[in-house]
Amino acid sequence: MKKSLYQAIALSTGLLMSATAFAEVTGNIGATSNYLWRGVSQTGDSVAVQGGVDYENESGFYAGTWASNVDFGDGTSYELDLYAGYGGSITEDLSYDINYLYYAYPDSPGSVDFGEVSVGLAWKWLDVSYSHTVNGGDDIASGTLDSKDMMYAQANLTFPLTEKLSLGIHYGYSDGDIITSWFGTDSYSEYNVSLSTDTDFGTISFMASDTDLDDDDAKIVLGYSYSFGL
């Protein structure tokens, strides 16, 4: 899913506003050599094609949807995300974001949809957020494990190197019964370093990513995205 904290903050602090009332609908399309979610491939280390639509209002409210192909080896072919949230500024440099995100897998053979509530803060080049699962399908966690027990905390550093080139550093930590069901461990960490550049025809990114999960190798991911007004 891919509604960024930065987008909500940019909206709430006026970076995307004009002097008149602001409301905007935008679209985005993209492709990646490997769709990673919290450091783990959702496509069996294969290519993904992705896209979405976003609505943003001057009040700080936003909502949208986003989709990608996936491959879990069970016939599930795509993910459809629905989300809504609110962002605002606390001080000139400090902003916040609160949102709900629903992950849907319409053609999955099991009941694996789930939703999370997230809260985040951003200060200059640093943003942090915490997410917790609040609803989940019966097949999210196996046996007696809790289908609503998963938390995720992350921190991101973003440094502009030039006018169009940025360096990103990311760390994430996942914990809970759902993680135990999926990976056989009660928690894991993931981290990546990325470079992204803005061009006249979209944003191109290069990322090196790894986790501390057993038998999980480091990955190199190339990505492309393009946003446009609707």
C-alpha positions as CSV (number, residue, x, y, z in Angstrom):
1,M,0.0,0.0,0.0
2,K,1.3,3.1,-0.8
3,K,-0.3,6.2,0.5
4,S,2.7,7.9,2.0
5,L,2.8,9.9,5.2
6,Y,4.7,12.6,3.3
7,Q,1.7,13.1,0.9
8,A,-0.7,13.7,3.7
9,I,1.7,16.0,5.4
10,A,2.4,17.9,2.2
11,L,-1.4,18.4,1.9
12,S,-1.9,19.5,5.5
13,T,1.0,22.0,5.6
14,G,0.0,23.6,2.3
15,L,2.7,22.3,0.0
16,L,0.1,21.1,-2.4
17,M,-2.5,23.9,-1.9
18,S,-3.3,27.0,-3.9
19,A,-4.7,30.1,-2.4
20,T,-8.2,29.0,-3.3
21,A,-10.1,26.0,-1.9
22,F,-8.1,22.8,-2.6
23,A,-9.4,19.4,-3.5
24,E,-7.6,17.1,-5.9
25,V,-8.0,13.7,-7.4
26,T,-4.9,12.1,-8.8
27,G,-3.9,8.8,-10.2
28,N,-0.7,6.8,-10.2
29,I,0.7,3.9,-12.1
30,G,3.9,2.0,-11.7
31,A,5.9,-1.2,-12.0
32,T,8.5,-2.9,-9.8
33,S,10.9,-5.8,-10.2
34,N,9.7,-7.2,-6.9
35,Y,6.8,-6.1,-4.8
36,L,8.1,-6.1,-1.2
37,W,5.7,-5.5,1.7
38,R,7.6,-5.0,5.0
39,G,10.6,-6.6,3.4
40,V,8.9,-9.7,2.2
41,S,8.1,-10.4,-1.5
42,Q,4.4,-10.6,-2.3
43,T,5.1,-11.8,-5.9
44,G,7.4,-14.7,-5.4
45,D,10.3,-12.4,-6.3
46,S,8.7,-11.5,-9.6
47,V,7.6,-8.3,-11.3
48,A,4.5,-6.4,-10.2
49,V,2.3,-3.8,-12.0
50,Q,0.6,-1.4,-9.7
51,G,-1.7,1.6,-9.7
52,G,-4.2,3.6,-7.7
53,V,-6.4,6.7,-7.3
54,D,-6.2,9.3,-4.5
55,Y,-8.5,12.1,-3.3
56,E,-7.1,14.9,-1.1
57,N,-9.0,17.8,0.5
58,E,-7.7,21.0,2.0
59,S,-9.1,19.9,5.4
60,G,-6.4,17.3,5.6
61,F,-8.7,14.4,4.8
62,Y,-7.6,11.9,2.1
63,A,-8.9,8.6,0.7
64,G,-7.9,6.3,-2.0
65,T,-7.5,2.8,-3.5
66,W,-4.4,1.0,-4.8
67,A,-3.9,-2.4,-6.5
68,S,-1.1,-4.8,-7.4
69,N,-0.7,-8.3,-8.7
70,V,0.5,-10.8,-6.1
71,D,1.5,-14.5,-6.0
72,F,1.2,-16.4,-2.7
73,G,1.3,-19.8,-4.4
74,D,-2.4,-20.5,-3.6
75,G,-4.2,-18.9,-6.6
76,T,-4.5,-15.4,-5.2
77,S,-3.6,-13.1,-8.0
78,Y,-4.1,-9.5,-6.8
79,E,-4.3,-7.2,-3.8
80,L,-6.8,-4.3,-3.5
81,D,-6.2,-1.7,-0.8
82,L,-8.8,0.8,0.4
83,Y,-7.7,3.6,2.8
84,A,-8.7,6.9,4.4
85,G,-7.0,9.2,6.8
86,Y,-6.3,12.7,8.1
87,G,-3.1,14.6,8.3
88,G,-2.3,18.0,9.9
89,S,0.6,20.1,11.2
90,I,1.5,20.6,14.9
91,T,4.3,23.0,14.3
92,E,6.1,24.4,11.2
93,D,8.3,21.3,11.1
94,L,6.2,18.7,12.9
95,S,3.2,17.0,11.3
96,Y,1.0,14.0,12.0
97,D,-1.1,11.4,10.1
98,I,-3.8,9.0,11.2
99,N,-5.3,6.4,8.8
100,Y,-7.1,3.2,8.3
101,L,-6.0,0.7,5.6
102,Y,-7.9,-2.3,4.5
103,Y,-6.0,-5.0,2.6
104,A,-8.3,-7.1,0.4
105,Y,-7.5,-10.2,-1.7
106,P,-10.8,-10.8,-3.6
107,D,-9.8,-14.0,-5.4
108,S,-8.0,-15.7,-2.4
109,P,-9.3,-19.2,-1.6
110,G,-9.3,-18.2,2.1
111,S,-10.6,-15.4,4.3
112,V,-7.3,-13.4,4.5
113,D,-8.5,-9.7,4.3
114,F,-7.4,-7.5,7.1
115,G,-7.3,-3.9,8.3
116,E,-4.9,-1.7,10.2
117,V,-5.0,1.6,12.0
118,S,-1.8,3.7,11.8
119,V,-0.5,6.8,13.5
120,G,2.5,8.7,12.3
121,L,4.7,11.7,12.9
122,A,7.1,13.5,10.6
123,W,9.8,16.0,11.4
124,K,11.9,17.5,8.6
125,W,13.8,14.5,7.2
126,L,12.5,11.9,9.7
127,D,9.1,10.1,9.8
128,V,8.0,7.4,12.2
129,S,4.7,5.4,12.4
130,Y,3.0,2.6,14.3
131,S,0.4,0.3,12.9
132,H,-1.8,-2.3,14.5
133,T,-4.3,-4.8,13.0
134,V,-7.8,-4.2,14.1
135,N,-9.8,-6.7,12.0
136,G,-8.8,-9.9,10.1
137,G,-10.2,-12.8,8.3
138,D,-10.5,-16.3,9.9
139,D,-7.6,-17.6,7.9
140,I,-5.1,-14.8,8.7
141,A,-3.7,-16.7,11.6
142,S,-3.6,-20.5,12.1
143,G,-4.9,-22.5,15.0
144,T,-5.6,-20.6,18.2
145,L,-3.5,-17.6,17.2
146,D,-5.1,-14.2,17.3
147,S,-6.1,-12.9,13.8
148,K,-5.9,-9.3,15.2
149,D,-2.5,-9.6,16.8
150,M,0.1,-7.8,14.6
151,M,1.9,-4.6,15.1
152,Y,4.4,-2.8,12.9
153,A,6.7,0.1,13.7
154,Q,8.9,1.9,11.2
155,A,11.3,4.8,10.9
156,N,12.4,6.5,7.6
157,L,15.1,9.0,6.9
158,T,15.0,10.9,3.6
159,F,17.9,13.1,2.5
160,P,17.9,15.2,-0.7
161,L,21.2,14.7,-2.5
162,T,20.4,17.0,-5.4
163,E,17.4,18.8,-6.6
164,K,16.0,15.6,-8.1
165,L,17.9,12.8,-6.4
166,S,17.0,11.5,-2.8
167,L,18.5,9.0,-0.5
168,G,16.2,6.9,1.8
169,I,17.0,4.8,4.8
170,H,14.3,2.6,6.3
171,Y,13.9,0.3,9.3
172,G,10.8,-1.7,10.2
173,Y,9.8,-4.1,13.0
174,S,6.9,-6.6,13.0
175,D,5.5,-8.6,15.9
176,G,2.5,-10.7,16.9
177,D,0.5,-13.9,16.5
178,I,0.0,-13.2,12.7
179,I,3.7,-12.9,12.2
180,T,4.2,-16.3,14.1
181,S,1.6,-17.9,11.8
182,W,3.2,-16.5,8.6
183,F,6.9,-16.9,9.4
184,G,7.3,-19.3,12.3
185,T,8.8,-16.5,14.5
186,D,7.1,-14.1,16.8
187,S,8.9,-11.0,15.3
188,Y,11.4,-9.9,12.7
189,S,13.1,-6.7,11.4
190,E,13.6,-5.4,7.9
191,Y,15.6,-2.6,6.5
192,N,16.5,-1.0,3.2
193,V,18.5,1.8,1.5
194,S,17.1,3.4,-1.6
195,L,17.9,6.1,-4.2
196,S,15.1,7.8,-6.1
197,T,15.2,10.3,-8.9
198,D,12.4,12.5,-10.3
199,T,12.3,12.8,-14.1
200,D,9.9,14.4,-16.6
201,F,8.3,11.0,-17.1
202,G,8.0,9.7,-13.6
203,T,10.1,8.6,-10.6
204,I,12.7,5.9,-10.8
205,S,14.0,4.1,-7.7
206,F,16.7,1.6,-6.8
207,M,16.5,-0.2,-3.5
208,A,18.6,-2.8,-1.6
209,S,16.4,-4.6,1.1
210,D,16.9,-7.4,3.6
211,T,15.3,-9.0,6.7
212,D,16.5,-11.1,9.6
213,L,14.1,-13.9,8.7
214,D,15.7,-17.3,8.3
215,D,16.4,-18.3,4.7
216,D,15.5,-14.9,3.4
217,D,18.0,-13.4,1.0
218,A,18.8,-9.7,0.4
219,K,17.0,-8.2,-2.6
220,I,17.7,-5.6,-5.2
221,V,14.5,-3.8,-6.4
222,L,14.1,-1.5,-9.3
223,G,10.9,0.6,-9.4
224,Y,9.1,3.1,-11.5
225,S,6.0,5.3,-10.8
226,Y,4.1,8.1,-12.5
227,S,1.5,10.3,-11.0
228,F,-1.1,12.4,-12.9
229,G,-4.1,14.6,-12.3
230,L,-7.6,13.4,-12.9
